[in-house]
């Protein structure tokens, strides 16, 4: 796997770990990288666990910049029973990396810029659909519940649904 894909995958996982409180803390101090910002939030434990299982931590702590659409623990809880456990198994690492890198876009895309676009290509290689409805930004079927959480190596947008490639 190339370095860029690994970096994006880690960013994706870190984003999921970010909670609303972390979003506020990160907004005031963007010296922490994406992973540290997500860990500090405390509501992205599933995402952080997945990033660790996929060996993407070092990538997401890298130079970047990355845009991570981070699902919350509640978003992961919406998945079918045992889906997360299955993805975390060593024999499913390639699929886990694919899911995580599908949440990461190269570059730093702030919400105002995302609202002007209709799609973005992920590190995984597939496109995400971007739309705006009732003042909310949608990424595929996920709603951005907290935007523009700044980190030293990119930005996190917290989403309410896990994106599946």
N, C-alpha and C positions, 0 to 999 in steps of 0.2 A: 504494500500500500504506500502511495507516495506521501510525502510530508504534508502537502497541502490538505489532502483528504483526512489525514490523522489530526491535523490542527482543527479542521472544521468539525470533526466528530467530537472532539473534546469540548469545543466551544458549545456545541449543541447540548451536551450533557450538563455542562456548567450552567447554562441558561435555565435548564429545567430546575435546578437547585435553588434558584433565586426566588425569594418570596416578596410579598409587598413591602415588608419591613426592610428587607435587604435592598429593595429597589430604592426606597427613600434614602437609606444610608449610602448606597452607591451613587445616587444622584448628587449627594453633597460632597462625596469624596471619591473621585474616580482613579485613585492610585492603585487599587487592588485589581488584579487581572480577573478574567471572566470566572475562572474556577473558584478563586478565593471569594469573590462577590457572591457566587451561588452558595458556597458552603456557609458563609456568614448569615445568609437569609434563613436557613434552618428549615425551609419548607420544600426543599428540592432534594431530599435524601434519596429518592428513587433514581432521579437523574444522575446524581453524583455517583451512586452505586453502579449505575450502568456505564458511566464514563470510565470508572475505574476498571470494570470488568472488560471493557473494550480497549484498555490500554491507551486511552486518549487524553489523560490528564496532562502529560507534558506538552502535547500538541496544543491544547486549549490554554495552557499557560504561556505559549509561545508568543512571538512578536505580533502576529495578526496583520491587519485588523480583521475581526470576525463579527458577523451579525448572527446572533443565536436566538432562535425562537424556542424559548424554554418552557416545556410543560411542567406544571406544578405536580406535587404528589397526588392531588385530587384528580388531575388529568390522567395520570397513570392508573388510578383506581377505577376509572371508567372502562379500561380495557377488559376483555373477557378474562374470566377466572384462569389463573395460572399463566397468562400470557407473559407477564414480566418475568416470572420464575423461569419459564422456558427460554426466553431471550437471554437470560443471564447465564445459562449453562455454557460451559466451555465449547461444546460442539456447535453452538449456535452463534459463536463470536462474529462470524462474517455477516450474518443477518443483523445482529445488534449494531455493528459498525454502520451498516447501510441505513438503519433506522435513525441512528444518532446523527450521521452526516447529512441526512435529509432535513435536519433542523438547523443546519448551518449554511450561511451564504458568505462568500468571500467579500471582504470590504466592510465598511462601517455604514450601514443604512439606517438613518434616523427615521422616525415615524413620518415626518413631513415629506420626506423623499419617497417612502414606501407608498404613501397615499396617492402619489402621482404615477405609480407604476401599476401594471396589471399582472406582472409575474416577476419571478426572480429564480435564477438557476442556483441550485444547491451544490455543495461540495460533493454530494452523492451523485450528482449528474442530472437529476430530474428537475423539472420546473415546479415551483410553488405558485398557485394562483393567489393574487392579491386583489382584494376588493374592499370597498368602503360602503357600509350600510348604517344609516341612522347615526352617523358620526363615529362609528366603530370600525376599526381595521380588522379584516378577516384574512387569515392565511389558510387557504383551502377551506375547511369547515371549522377551523379554530378561531376563536375571538382573542384578540390581543387585549389582555386585562390590565397590563401595565406596560407602558412603552418607554423607550429611551433610558434604560438603566445603563448608565455609562460605566465602563471599565477601562483600565489602562490599555487594553489591547482590543477594544471593540465595544459593542453595545448588545444588550440583552433586551428582548421583548418577551414578556411573560405571556404564555398562552394557556387556554383552558382545556385543550385537547391534544393528545399525542398525534403527531402527523405520521402517517404510514405511507411509505413509498409504493 
